[in-house]
């Protein structure tokens, strides 16, 4: 029952993403009467969800099992007589699996999702529906990313009533809304930053696309350098969104950097809340006790 409800929820969210994509991506056309448009949107969303869920499933399960086995090895007592290469092998595999997971997520975003949308448009056209997607590969990837971004944002909204998912969904959704508010401020204040029509829907879609980026945590001994590196990565992410979609016109590097700086500053409360939640979930380990338990000495440091 829970799986069925989850699939139906994803279908509804994907249908919303298809509708938004048909409004902001000029190359995607879903025509006809209101009923015909609704049927076309549902068909496109169903094919999109089926491809996105089923195609990566074997690799996702294989990677999940490998990660579980490696975590068990990390939790085991290490072999102190092993060589350095063997001793750090589980840690190396952990970083490899993290990298493979990021690559798989990127492939699903830019390859599998657009392929699912293309399959849906081809099926709808074969059934005589008024659906068309022109413009080549770039328009296809743009439409697929828009569907994924809107679906992800709507899934956060649907997760709010679920008690065990509410806090994480609320933090992520607040980050999306704050980032969108920073984008609106940039579009209003900065010269050379202009959203395409329909303006407000386009700004919301660009914020949702920007929210799909990978998030990194970086700590460096020099104050301010980590923030500069992270902002630079976000500048690259927003530039990719602008270049690929064409929904936001940014005239030059400094308006782009100013836009990212405003979005980064507006998102700061959400990042602070996420860091606090992570600290509560993973409290720091207590200092090492210098006394052996069999000595019957105090089991806490004396400093």
N, C-alpha and C positions, 0 to 999 in steps of 0.2 A: 504493500500500500504506500509506504513512504517513497519507494523507488518510482512508482507511478506518479505520485504527486510531484516529485522532483522533476521528472521528465516533462510533465504538463507545465510546470512552472517555467522550465527552460524554453519550452515551445512558445509560451506566451511572451516571454522576454525576447526571444529571437524574432517573433512576429513584430514586436515593437521596433526592434532594430532594423528589420527589413523595411518597415514603413518609413522610419526616419531616413534610412539610406535612399529611398526613392524620392524623398523631399530635398535632400541636400546634395546628392550625387547626381548631376545632370545626365550622366550617361545611363543611369538605371531608370527605366520607365515601367511603371505598373499602371496600366490604363483600364478603361471600362467603367461600368457603373459602380456604385458603392459596394454592392454585393459581389460583383466580379473582382473588384480590387481586394476585398477581404479574402475571397477564396484564393486568389493568386498569392497574397502575402502569407497566408497560412501554409500553402504548398511550398513556397520558397523556404519558409522557416523550418518546416518539417524535414525537407531534404538537407538543409544546412545543418540542423541538429544531428541528423542521422550520420552524416559524413564526419562531423567534428567529434562525435562521441565514439563511433565504431572504428574509424580508420586508425587513430593513434592508440586504440585500446591495447593491442598486443604489446607494443613497445612500452606503454605506460605500466602495464602489469609486470613486464619483465624487469623494468628498471626499479619498480617498487619492491619486488622480491630481492633484487640484488642489494638495494639499500638496507632492507631489513636484515639480511644475512650479515652485511658489513657492520651494522650497528651492534649485532650480537657479538661479533668478534671484538669490537672496540670495548664492550662491556666486560669481556672476559679478562681474567688475570693475565697480564702480559708475560711473555717468556723473556726473562732478563738475560738469558744466555744467548739469545738470538742476535744476529748482526743488526746494524743500524738500518739497513735496507728492509729487512724483514720486520723489524720492530715498528717502523713507520709506515708499513704497507697499508694497514687499514685506514690511516689518515689520508694517505695519497688517494686511495680508492674513494674515500668520502668526497674529496674535492673533485675528482673525476666525475662522480655521479651527480654532484651539484651542477657541474658544467654541462653534462649531458641533459639534465633536466631543463636547464635554461635553453639549450639548443632545441630540444623537443618542443618547448613552449613557443619559441620563436617560429619554428616550422609550422606549428598548428595555426599561429596567428596569420602568417603571410602566405602560406601555401594551402594548408588543408581547409581553412575557412573560406578563402576565395574559391577554391575548387568546389566546395559544397554549394556555394551560391551560384557558380556557373552551372553545375549539374541541375540545380533547381530551375534556373532560367531556361535551360534547354528542355527540361521535362515540361515546364509550363507552356513553352512555345509549341512543343509537339502536341500538347493537348488542346491547342487552339486558343490559349489565353493571350491577352494583350500584354505581354511581358517582353522587354528587350533590354539587353545590356551591351552597349557599344563602347568604343574607345580603347580597345586593346587591353594589354596586361595591366597597365597602370590603373586604369579605371576599375578593373576587376579587383585588384588588391585593395584599392581605396574603399570600394563598396563592401568587401568582406571585412575589412578592419572596422568600418563604421557599424556594421551589424554586430560584431563582437564587442565593441566598446559600449554600445547602447545596451546590449544584452547583459553585460557585466554590471553596468550601473543599475539596471532594473532588478537584477538578482540581489543586489545589496538592499534595495528597498523591500523586496519580498522576504529577506532574511531578518528584518527588524522585529517582526512578531515572534520569531523563534528565540526562546530565552537563551539557549546555549550558544547561539550565534549572534545575539544582539549586540554585544559590546564590540566585537571585531567588525561587524558590518557597520555599526555606527561610526567607528573611528575611520574606516575606509571611506564611507559616504561623506563624512564631514571633510575629509581631505579633498575629495573630489569637488565638493561645493565650494570650499575655500579657494582651491586652485582656480576654479571657474570664476570666482569673484575677482581674483587677481588678474585673470585674463580680461575680464570686462573693464577693470580699471585701466589696464594697459591700452585697450582699444579706445577708451575715452580720452586718456591723458596724453598718450604718446603719439607724436606725428609719425606717419609711415606704417601704422598698424591699422588694418581695416578688414573686417569680416565680410564675406560674401553674403548675399541674400539667400534665404531669410536670416536676418542678422542674429537674432537671439538663439534660434535653433542651431545655427552654425557655431556660435560661440560655445554652446553647451556640448555639441558634438566634438569640437576641438579639445575642450577640457576633458571629455571622456576618453578621447584617443590618447591624450597626454598622460592620463591616469593609467594606461596600460603598460607604461614603461617599466623596466626592471628597476628595483630600488636597491641601492647599495648603502651600507653603513661603513664609514671610514673614520678612523681615529689616527691623527698624526700629532707629534709633539709640538709642532709650531702652531700657535693659535691662528685660526682663520684659513689655513691652507686646505684643510679637509673640506670646509664649506666651499672654497673656491673650486676645488676639483669636482665636487658634486654638482655645483651650479653649472660648470662647464659641460658635464655629462648631460644635464637637463637641457642646456642650450642645443646640444647635438640632437637630443630626442625631439625637441620642438621643431628644429630645422627639418628633420626628416618628415614630421607631420605636415609642415607647411609645403615642403617640396613635393611630397607624394599626393596630397589631397588637393592643394590649391584653394582650400576653403578660407585661408587666412593670408592676406597680403601683408608681408613685412618687408619694408624697404631698407635693406641693409643689415649689417651685423649689430650695430648698437641698439636699434629698436628691438631686435630679437633678444639681445642680452637683457635689455630693460624689461621686456615682457616676462622673461623667465625669472628675473630678480623679483618682480612684483608677485608672480605666482608662488615663488619659493617663500617669500616673506609672508604671504597670506596663508600659506599652508603650515606655517610654523606651529600653531597650537595643536594641529592634528599630529604632527611628528612628535611633539612633546608628550602627548597622551599615549601614543604608540610606544615610545621609549619607556614611559612609566609602567605601562601594562606588561611590557617584556621584562622589566626589572622585577615586577611582582611575580611573574611566572617563573623566572629563573633567578632566585635570590643568590647573592654571592656566598661562596663557601666560607665557613668560619676558619680562622687562622689555625695553622697546624699546631697540635698539642705536642710540646716537646717531651712529655713524660710518657713512658710506656705504661699501659694499663696494669700489667702485673706488678708494678712497683707500688701500687696503691697510693699513688700521689694524686694531687688534684687534676681533674680532667679538663681543665681550662687553663689557658696561658696566664702567667702571673704578671704580664706587662700590659 
